[in-house]
Amino acid sequence: MNKQQKVEFVIKTLNEIYPEVPIPLDHKDPYTLLIAVLLSAQSTDVKVNQITPLLFEVADTPYKMVKLSVEEIKDIIKPCGLSPMKSKGIHGLSEILIEKYNGEVPADFEALESLPAVGHKTASVVMSQAFGVPAFPVDTHIHRLMYRWNLSNGKNVVQTEKDAKRLFPKDLWNKLHLQIIWYGRQYSPARGWNLEKDIITKTVGRKSVLDEYYKKAGKKK
């Protein structure tokens, strides 16, 4: 199977398993998505979805958020981890959205990445999921699977994103990155991985990854 055939197999299989793909983080508009994505750094979507209703009940717009102190925000979001940095970021970016963008989240990569605590991945998620602009945010699942599938060398997420954008058609990026995340969680996790259930890796996987799996499992192919 050459690389193009592998890519086509990945797309076809993911479309069969996930014809419709839900967005993992609960939100109702670009601002609440931005805050949810920011909170998800080094946390889980499940945990974030437990915390955001509590936060958004009090403050679901930049105008309401700036009325809270950094300390008050920190107390609410504490279970998500990194709360000192995230609470400052949330308060700071809410102030900037009011001052510079009339309280609206800008649909612009550069503007988003200039906000406190907003990196390239967060900006990519917002551009993709809130505004429908083609982007390929790379999280740990996508990074792991692109390496397992021998579609990227796994050196860093920047390279993985470049490879994903080069290999997959642009009009599929927004759906595909979510499909890969769900697939990684359900069929190809970092821990407790069962290759027999992971049809994509079993079919197109990097030889060294498959060999290592079988060696650890003490099985023969």
BELGI-V320215 format. One line per field, one symbol per residue. burial: + if it has 9 or more other ideal C-beta (glycine too) atoms within 8 Angstrom, else -. Layout:
# BELGI-V320215
burial: ???
This chain:
# BELGI-V320215
burial: -----++-+++-+++--+------+-+--+++++++++++--+---++++++++++--+--+-+++-+-+--++-++--+-++--+++++++++++++--+---+---+-+++-+-++--++++++++-+----++++--++++++++++++------+++-+++--+---+++-+++++++++--+++---+-+--+-+++-+++--++--++-------
